[in-house]
Amino acid sequence: MNLSGNHIRFDGPFPWTSKTSRWSVMAKATRAHLGEIRWFGRWRCYSFFPAADTVFERACLRDIATFCEEQTKAHLAARKLAALSIQDAHPAGALRGQ
């Protein structure tokens, strides 16, 4: 899936770990690889990891930040839904042998 901002596009998602994904950030005009977005566990969110020697103006940074926020929200919502599904499959006490 290609998602995009004004001057950049996000290619992916590509599997990163068993639970998270990553996206390549590409320049639309030159098709240059600008970096990637992937999960940063210590902050519990998707973050941007820029390629060496890249420079960004505010509109691109805003697009990247918005994309990271949207993907983080989607990831956390999916994890919460998965946790609720497990709870529904195993009512309270069922896992403890009660």
C-alpha positions as CSV (number, residue, x, y, z in Angstrom):
1,M,0.0,0.0,0.0
2,N,1.4,3.4,-0.9
3,L,0.3,6.3,1.3
4,S,1.6,9.8,0.7
5,G,2.0,13.4,1.7
6,N,2.7,16.3,-0.6
7,H,6.4,15.4,-1.4
8,I,6.8,12.0,0.2
9,R,5.2,8.6,0.1
10,F,5.1,5.7,2.5
11,D,5.7,2.3,1.0
12,G,4.6,-0.7,3.0
13,P,3.7,-2.0,5.4
14,F,6.4,-4.6,5.5
15,P,6.7,-7.1,8.4
16,W,9.3,-5.9,11.0
17,T,8.7,-8.2,13.9
18,S,5.9,-10.7,14.7
19,K,3.8,-7.8,16.1
20,T,4.9,-4.7,14.2
21,S,5.5,-3.4,10.7
22,R,7.7,-0.9,9.0
23,W,7.3,1.5,6.1
24,S,9.9,3.0,3.7
25,V,9.7,6.8,3.4
26,M,10.4,7.8,-0.2
27,A,10.7,11.1,-2.1
28,K,8.0,11.4,-4.7
29,A,10.1,13.4,-7.2
30,T,13.4,11.6,-7.0
31,R,12.3,8.2,-5.6
32,A,15.1,8.6,-3.1
33,H,14.9,6.5,0.2
34,L,14.5,9.1,3.0
35,G,14.2,6.7,6.0
36,E,11.8,4.4,7.5
37,I,9.0,4.2,10.1
38,R,9.1,1.4,12.6
39,W,8.1,0.6,16.1
40,F,10.3,2.1,18.9
41,G,9.6,-0.1,21.9
42,R,10.9,2.3,24.6
43,W,8.4,5.0,23.5
44,R,5.7,2.4,22.6
45,C,5.0,4.1,19.3
46,Y,5.9,4.2,15.6
47,S,8.9,6.5,15.0
48,F,10.8,7.9,12.1
49,F,14.4,6.8,11.5
50,P,15.8,9.1,8.9
51,A,18.5,8.0,6.4
52,A,21.9,9.6,6.7
53,D,22.4,13.1,5.2
54,T,18.7,13.8,4.8
55,V,17.0,17.2,5.4
56,F,13.3,17.8,5.8
57,E,11.1,20.9,5.7
58,R,8.1,21.3,8.0
59,A,5.4,20.0,5.7
60,C,7.2,16.7,5.2
61,L,7.9,16.5,9.0
62,R,4.2,17.1,9.6
63,D,3.2,14.4,7.2
64,I,5.7,12.0,8.8
65,A,4.5,12.8,12.3
66,T,0.8,12.4,11.3
67,F,1.6,9.0,9.7
68,C,3.4,7.8,12.8
69,E,0.5,8.9,15.1
70,E,-2.1,7.2,12.9
71,Q,-0.1,4.0,12.7
72,T,0.5,4.0,16.4
73,K,-3.2,4.5,17.2
74,A,-4.1,1.7,14.7
75,H,-1.5,-0.7,16.3
76,L,-2.6,0.0,19.9
77,A,-6.3,-0.4,18.9
78,A,-5.6,-3.7,17.2
79,R,-3.6,-5.0,20.3
80,K,-6.4,-3.9,22.6
81,L,-9.0,-5.7,20.4
82,A,-6.8,-8.8,20.4
83,A,-6.6,-8.7,24.2
84,L,-10.4,-8.4,24.5
85,S,-10.9,-11.3,22.1
86,I,-8.6,-13.5,24.3
87,Q,-10.6,-12.4,27.4
88,D,-13.9,-13.3,25.7
89,A,-12.5,-16.7,24.7
90,H,-11.4,-17.4,28.2
91,P,-13.9,-16.0,30.8
92,A,-12.7,-15.0,34.2
93,G,-11.5,-17.9,36.2
94,A,-11.4,-20.3,33.2
95,L,-7.6,-19.9,32.9
96,R,-7.1,-20.6,36.7
97,G,-9.1,-23.8,36.6
98,Q,-12.1,-22.3,38.5
